[in-house]
């Protein structure tokens, strides 16, 4: 998490996508499964997991589109681009 500005929708989405499941005490399902991040290549399962995280834990955001692409680093490294809009606005 960042030192400040954690209340904004965009920052909350970024924080959710940075978590791995099992990392949050008392909420072991919050985060991206390591089974998905350890695979070679990017699968639709990863995109579905990110969509579920945002729907479940960030009700202020609607996902318009999610793009997952390799980051150019090691195998298994990826970058997630999430376009989100505030609900009702």
Secondary structure by P-SEA (a helix, b strand, c coil): ccccccccaaaaaaaaaacccccccccccccccccccccccccaaaaaaaaaaaacccccccccbbbbbbcccccccbbbbbbcccccc
